């Protein structure tokens, strides 16, 4: 069973280049301010979510294990 993730985007850091949305479009979407936000933290595999976070040019995406609180990225 896949672990549940807590995923969030820091709006003070996000520059809206949408790389995360292109990697994991079911998880991330652009809001009215042209910044990324989480649409569904369980919308894709852990691997895809981590890939999206790793490809963020400003490291605005945070990923944690929802149960243990372990920080998976950054």
Secondary structure, 3 states (H helix, E strand, C coil): CCCCEEEEECCCCCCCCCHHHHHCCCCEEECCCCCEEECCCCCCCHHHHHHHHHCCCCCCEEEEECCCCCEEEC
